[in-house]
Amino acid sequence: MNASMMGEIIMLEKHYRLMIPGPTEIDAQTQLAMAQPTIVHYGDDWGKMNARVLQKLKQVFQTTNDMYIIPGSASAAMEASVSSIVEQDTEILVELSGMFGMRFAEIAKGCGAKVIPLKVEFGKAVDPQIVRDMLKANPKIKAMTLVHNESSTGVMNPAAEIAAVCHEFGVMLVCDCVSSMGGVDIRTDEWGLDYCITGAQKCLQSSPGLGILTLAPNAWKKIDERTIPIHGWYLNLSNIREYCVKWSNWHGHGPVTAPTGLYAGLEASLDIILTEGLQNRFARHILNKTAVRKSMLASGLKLLVDESVASNTVTTIVIPEGLQEKQVIAAMKQQYNTLITGTPGSLGTPVLRIGHMGLTADKNFIIPTIAGFLSICKQLGAKVDIRNGIDALMDVYETQ
């Protein structure tokens, strides 16, 4: 952002269509909610707003469990969850199906855990039977971390089945639903997700800066049975709960200053989500995922992930032979005012990733993005049948 200290007009950065796996586009109603004057983070009015936001989140999470919002990214909620479980050398099973599974491993190690890795081939899902075998072979494991929707690979892992296996062994499950909550039918209580985590900036289509999590009663029981207090203060769930109770009549969100503008934006987004209806919303994400995948295949491009485990919110396309990731991304930005992204880090097969989450899971975003993407691929020398790809795309929308 360019701005003069002497009061010249502030110039906003150019906005590009965000067809990435987060952050995603924000509705005008949400933007306006965040543009209102500062809301004070204590008192009766704030208490009512905080309670409303938590109740609406519970509807989206499909839970009656305790709900917390931590100022910070979703990674703050990940660390708060893991640190509430880990005492020195606590054994944790960490699936490594992608970048965010690896992040869980880093967090767990930083908290003093002994990480038991479950390695998964790039682009494949975690197998519940392998989880069962590993828990049998490692009876000291106290918890498992799972990324429900691994946005780095475009895989959706079978969270319900894995939760059931964990419960067979009395193992806590910490489930990252950051890129799926609000776009996928996640039944937190029915599935038995002990910890369920998300952020505001993906399928919840709000602004980054809020780590959101819910804990089941069983999780609190384990926390209360700890022999060593949770380390730290800011991300200490026991501390957060204590302040929520102690200050419930005026400051019930926890011990720190709440980013009230972000709460206002989140509430506006939740209102949009709940007005649409959860089942309608989930169906919309499936429709647009189907449109993208069928279009890519019909055009002759290859997808990384099998349909049976494909994400409803992000699609990973194998980069056509002869093309470079940066070329395609730059051309999409320059020629079509659209952001897509590539492989995060060095995870394996080079891919391009197109997000379809929240607002962008809509034909008004998907059609121009796919048309531009296929055109760019052909322009750069890939063997692509644009007509077939567009026909397949439109067939999905016309037959819905």
N, C-alpha and C positions, 0 to 999 in steps of 0.2 A: 504494500500500500504506500502510495506517495502522498506526503503531506508536508505542508510548510508550517514552521513554528509561528508564522505571522498571520495565520488565519486564511490562507488560500484554500480553495475547494479541495476536499479530499477525493482522490481518485481511487475507486475500487478496482481490485484486480478483475480482469476479464473472467467471466463465468463460462465454463465448459460443461457440456452435458456429462454428468457423472455416471458412466456405465461401468464403474469399477465396483469391486466387492466391499464398498464402504470406504469413506463416508458416502452416503447417498444423497439424493436430492431431498430438499425440504419443502413442504407445502407452504404456500403464501400465508395461510392462517397461522402456522407455526412460527414463521418469520416475524409476523406482526406481534405475536404473543411475546417474543423475545425482545422486541423493540420498545416495549412499554417502559415507563419509568421504573427505577429500581424498586423492587419489592423487599421490604425488610424481612430478615430471616428469624424473627421471633414475634411472639404475641398471638392473639386469638385468630386474626385473619390468616396469618401464616400457618398456624396449627391446622386450620380447616383445609388450606390448600395442600399441605403436606399429606394429610389424611386422604384427601381425594386422589392424589397421585398414586399413593401406595395401593389404594383399593382398586384403581383402574389397572395398575400393573398386575395385581393378583388375578384379575379377570383374564388378561392376556397370557399370563403364566399358567393359568388353570390350576390355581393353588389356593389353599387357605393358610399356608405356612407364613412365618414371619418374613417381612420384606424390608430390605435396606437399600439405601442409595448412598454410595460413597463418592464424594467429589473427586474426580480423577477418571482415568480411562477404565475400560473393562479389565485391563490387566491389574488394576488396583483391587478389583473384586476377586480376581483369580488369586492374587497373593494373600488377601485377607482370608480367603477360604482355606488355602493350603496351610498357612501359618497357624490357623486355629486347630489343625489336626496334628501337625508335626511337633514332636518332642525330639530330643537328640537321638539320631539314628532310627527314627521311625521309618519302617519300610513302606514305600509307596510304589504301586504299579503305575507306570506312565506309558501310555501308548504313544508311539512316535510315527503317526501316519502323515504328519505334515508339520509346517512351521509352528503352529500353535500348540501342538503336542510337545514340540521341542521347547517351547517357551515354558510350559508347565514343568518340564524337567529342570530348566534353569531356576525357576522359582523354588521348586522343592529342594534342590541342592542348596540354594541360598538360605533356606529356612532350616537347614541341618538334617534333611531327610536322607535316607539311603534309597536311591532311586533304582527300582527294578525295571529295566526297559523292555517294552514290548514293541519290537521292530515290525513295521508294516511296509510292504512294497508301495512305492510312490504311485498314487492313483487307485489304490485298493482300500477296502474298508476293513475295520477291525473285526476279527472273527470271534463271536462270543464263545465258541468252543475252545479257542486258543486262550482266551481269558480264563475260562474254567480250568484248563490244564495248568496255567501258570499259577493260579491261586492254590491249586492242589499241591503244586511243587514247592510253593513258598508260603507256608502257613503263618509266617510272621507278618505278612502284608496287612496293613491296617486300613489302607485307602487306595483308591484308584482314581486317576484323572482321565477324563475323556473329552475330546472335542467332538461335539455332536455333528457340526457342519464344518468340515475342514476347508476353509475358503482358499487355502493355498493350493489345494489339489482339486477342489470341486467334488469332494466325496461327502456323502451324508452317512454317518456311522449309525448302527442300530442301537440307539441309546436305551430303548425300553428293554431289549433282550439282554444287554450288558448289565443294566441295573439289576435285573432279576438274578443274573449269575452272581453279582457282587453280594446281593442279599443272602444267597445260599451260604456264603462263607462269612457273613457278618462283617463285610468290608464296606466302608463308606465310599460313595461315588460322588466325585466333584465333576460336574458336567458344564462345560463351556458351550453355551448356546448363543454366543455373541452374534454370529451371522445367520442365525435361523429363527430366533425368537421374534414373533410377530409376522413371520412369513411362512412358518411351518407349524403344523399341529403338534405342539409339545405339551404333553399332559403330565405336568410336573408331579402332581400327587399320585395319579394313577400309575405312572411308571416307577415311582419311588425314587426320584432324584433327590438325594440328600442335600446337595448344594446345586443350585441352578443359577447360572451367571449369564448376564448379557450386558450390552452397552446401548446407549441411546441412538447411535449414529448409523445403524444399519437398517434392518427391517422395521425398526420403530420409527424410522425416518425423521429423527430429530438431530440436534447438534451434538458433536462430540463433547465429552467432559463428565459423563456420569457413568460410574460403575454400579451395576444393579445386581443384587443377588437375593435369593431366598434360601432359608435353611429349614429343613424338616425338624420336628421335635427330636428325632433320633440323633441328629447332628448336635443339637444343644446338649443332649444327655452326655454325649462323648466329650464335648468341650468342658462341661461341668465336672467330669470325672478325671480331668487332667491332673497329673501329679506336679507339673511345672506350669506356672502361669504362661499365657501367651506372651511372646516377646513383643515389645513395642507398644505404641499408643494409638497412632493414627489409623492403622489397619487392623487393630485389635478388636475382633468381633465382640468379645466379652465387654470391653470398654464401651464400644458403640451401643450395645444393648443396655448397659447400665445407665448411660446418659439418656437414652430414649425413654427409659422408665422414669428416671429421676427428674428429668425436665419435661415430662410428657405434656404438661399443661401450657407450655409456652415455647419450647425449643425441641420438639419431639423427634427431630430427624437425626439427632446425635450431637456430639460435642463440638463440632466445628461450624464455621460460617457456611451456610448452604449457598450454592450458586443459583440464586432464586430465579434469575432469568432463564437458566437452562431448565429448571423445573417447570416454568410457565410454558416454555416451548414443548417440553415433553408432554405436559397435560394436553396441550392442543393436539399434538400428534396422537395421543391415546384416544382422544375424543373422535378423531377421524377414523382410527382403526376400529373402534367399537361401534361406530355408526355404520361402517361398511359391513360389519359382522365378521366374526373370526372365520367361520367356515367359508364364507364368500371370499375372504382374503386368501385363505390357504389355497382354494381352488384357482384363484387368479394367478398365484405364483406357479402352480403346477402347469397351468395353461401356457404361460410365457416361457417357462423352462422347456416345455415340449416344443414350442414354436422355434426357439433358438436351436435346440438340438437337431430337430428334423431338417431345418434349413441348412445347417452346417453339413450334415451327412449327404443331403441331396445335392449340394454344391460340389461334393467330392473331397471335402476336408475331413480330417480325422479328429475324433474326440478322445480325450485321455481316459475318461471314466465310463464304465459300463452303465447302461440305463438302470440296472437294478439297484445301484448305489449312488446314482447321480444326484447332486445337490439340486434343490428347488430354487436356489438363490444365486448361484454362480456357475457358469459353464467354462470348462477348460478345453481349449482347442489346441491340438498339436500344431506347432508352427510348421507351415508348408516348407518342403525342401527348397533350399536356396534363399529363403527369406530370413531376415534378422529381426529379432524381437523389437529392437529400438526403432528400426525403419517403420514397421507397421504402426507402432504406438505414435511416433512422431507424425506420420502421414494422417492418421485419424484425427489427431489434435489440430493439425494445420488446415486440412481440407474439409473436415466435417465437424469441427468445433466439439469433438467428442473425446473423452478420456476413457481408454481401456488400459489394462495393465498386463504385465508378464509374470514370469516365475519369480517368486520371492526367494532370494538367496540361491543356493545351489542344491535344490531338492531332487533333481533328476531330470526327466524329460522336459525340454524347454516347451513352455505352453504360453498361450495368450489367454487372458481371463476376461470374461464379460460378465458383469453383475446384472442381475435382474431382481432387485429387492426393493420393497416398499413402493415408492412412486414409480420407480423405473421398471417394475414388473407390469408393463402396460404397452400395448401395441404402438402408442404414440411415441414411445421411447425406443422400443425394440425395432420397429420397421426401418426408421432412418439409420439406426446403428448398424443393423445387419446389412442393409443395402450399401452403406459406406464401407463396411468392413470387407465385404466380398469384392467390391470395386477396387479397393486398395490392394488386396491380395493379388488380384489379376493384374493390376497396374504394375506391381512389383515383380511379376513374372511367375506367379503360382498358377498351376492348372486348376482353374475354378470355373464351374458352370454357374454363372450368376443367375441366369433365367430359371434353372431348376431350383436353385436355392431360394429365390424369391417366391416362386410358385409354391414350394413346400411350406414356406412361412405363411403365405396368405391362405393356403388351404386350412391350416390350423385355426386361424382366426375366423374364416368364413364358415367353418363347420362346428364352431363351438356351441 
